[in-house]
Amino acid sequence: MPDGVIRGGRPTGDLRRQCAAVPLTGGAGDWRVVLVTSRETRRWVVPKGWVEPGEEPHVSAAREAFEEAGLEGEAEAEPLGTYSYDKRKANGVLLPCEVLVFRYRVTRLLAEWPERHQRERRLFRPEAAAALVLEPALARLLRSLAQG
């Protein structure tokens, strides 16, 4: 889908699609979620971004995990779920976005990565990560990881 546009997504206009990784380390009962800070507001988020033309959504999520959080691993092909938010552009315009969320199994945390000087990276238990993110649907997805 060019430019991440989903036609007819909301009555107010086109809905943009992004993909996110929920990076996980550890194992059942002892999961850790990797969160990063956003570049502008410094709030805690999962790595996410636009889908490149011709790119599978889970591959996009894996690319974002590398670029934003310095992670190597593998994203599952089936999404865990979705959440919505309004992305504020530099000119103040809000773009409604739907984010496909993919489980991302971390195999390695890198010391160097493209956005290392722009973001902070930390590991949290799922409940703590859920308490830090602003999007309720994303928080629910993170809490569900603690059960399984």
C-alpha positions in Angstrom: 0.0 0.0 0.0 1.7 3.2 -1.2 2.5 5.7 1.5 0.9 3.6 4.2 -2.6 4.8 3.3 -5.7 2.8 4.2 -8.6 4.1 2.2 -11.8 4.7 4.1 -10.2 4.0 7.5 -12.0 6.8 9.3 -14.7 9.2 8.3 -12.4 12.2 8.8 -10.0 11.1 6.0 -7.4 8.5 5.2 -5.9 6.4 7.9 -2.1 5.8 7.7 -0.6 2.5 8.6 2.5 1.9 10.5 4.1 -1.2 11.9 5.6 -1.7 15.3 7.7 -4.3 17.0 7.1 -5.5 20.6 10.7 -6.6 21.3 10.9 -9.4 23.9 13.8 -11.0 25.7 13.7 -13.7 28.3 11.0 -16.4 28.4 7.5 -17.3 29.6 7.0 -15.9 33.1 10.2 -13.8 32.8 9.6 -11.6 29.7 11.2 -8.2 29.3 9.9 -5.7 26.8 12.4 -3.3 25.1 11.0 0.3 25.0 12.7 3.3 23.5 12.0 7.0 23.9 10.5 9.0 21.1 12.8 11.6 19.6 10.7 14.7 20.2 8.6 14.1 23.3 10.9 11.6 25.0 8.0 9.4 26.0 8.3 5.6 26.1 7.2 3.8 22.9 7.8 0.6 21.0 9.9 0.9 17.8 7.5 1.7 15.0 7.4 3.4 11.6 6.2 3.6 8.1 6.1 0.5 5.8 8.4 0.9 2.9 7.0 0.2 -0.6 7.2 -3.6 -1.3 8.1 -4.4 2.3 6.1 -6.9 4.3 4.7 -5.4 7.5 6.6 -7.7 9.9 9.8 -7.0 8.0 9.1 -3.3 8.5 8.7 -3.9 12.3 12.0 -5.7 12.4 13.7 -2.9 10.5 12.4 -0.3 13.0 13.6 -2.5 15.9 17.1 -2.3 14.5 17.0 1.4 13.5 15.4 2.7 16.7 16.4 0.3 19.4 19.5 -1.5 18.1 18.0 -4.9 18.2 18.7 -8.1 16.2 16.1 -10.8 16.1 13.0 -12.0 14.3 9.5 -10.6 14.0 6.5 -13.0 13.8 4.6 -12.7 10.5 1.2 -12.6 12.2 0.4 -9.4 14.2 -0.4 -9.5 17.9 -3.0 -6.8 17.3 -3.3 -3.1 16.5 -3.6 0.3 18.2 -4.4 3.8 16.9 -3.0 7.2 17.6 -2.7 10.6 16.0 0.8 11.4 14.7 1.6 15.1 15.0 3.6 16.4 12.0 6.1 19.2 12.3 3.4 21.7 11.0 1.0 20.6 13.7 -1.3 18.6 11.5 -2.5 15.3 13.1 -2.4 12.2 11.0 -4.7 9.3 12.2 -2.6 6.2 12.2 -3.3 2.5 12.7 -0.3 0.5 14.0 0.1 -3.2 13.3 2.0 -4.7 16.2 4.3 -7.7 15.8 6.0 -9.8 18.4 9.8 -9.5 17.9 12.0 -12.1 19.5 15.3 -10.3 20.4 18.5 -12.3 19.9 21.0 -9.5 20.4 21.1 -6.0 21.8 23.6 -4.0 19.9 25.9 -1.3 21.3 25.8 0.8 18.2 22.7 1.5 16.0 21.4 4.3 13.7 19.3 6.2 16.3 21.5 5.5 19.4 22.2 9.2 20.0 18.5 10.2 19.5 16.8 7.7 21.9 17.1 5.9 25.2 16.6 2.1 25.3 15.5 0.2 28.4 14.1 -3.2 29.3 10.9 -3.5 31.4 8.6 -6.2 32.6 5.4 -6.2 30.5 3.3 -4.7 33.3 5.8 -1.8 33.8 6.0 -1.3 30.1 2.2 -1.1 29.8 2.1 1.5 32.5 4.6 3.7 30.6 3.0 3.8 27.2 0.1 6.3 26.5 -1.9 4.2 24.1 -4.5 2.1 25.9 -4.7 -0.7 23.3 -0.9 -1.0 23.2 -0.9 -1.2 27.0 -3.4 -4.1 26.8 -1.2 -5.9 24.3 1.8 -5.5 26.6 -0.1 -6.7 29.7 -1.3 -9.8 27.7 2.4 -10.8 27.3 2.7 -11.3 31.1 0.1 -14.1 30.9 1.7 -16.1 28.1 
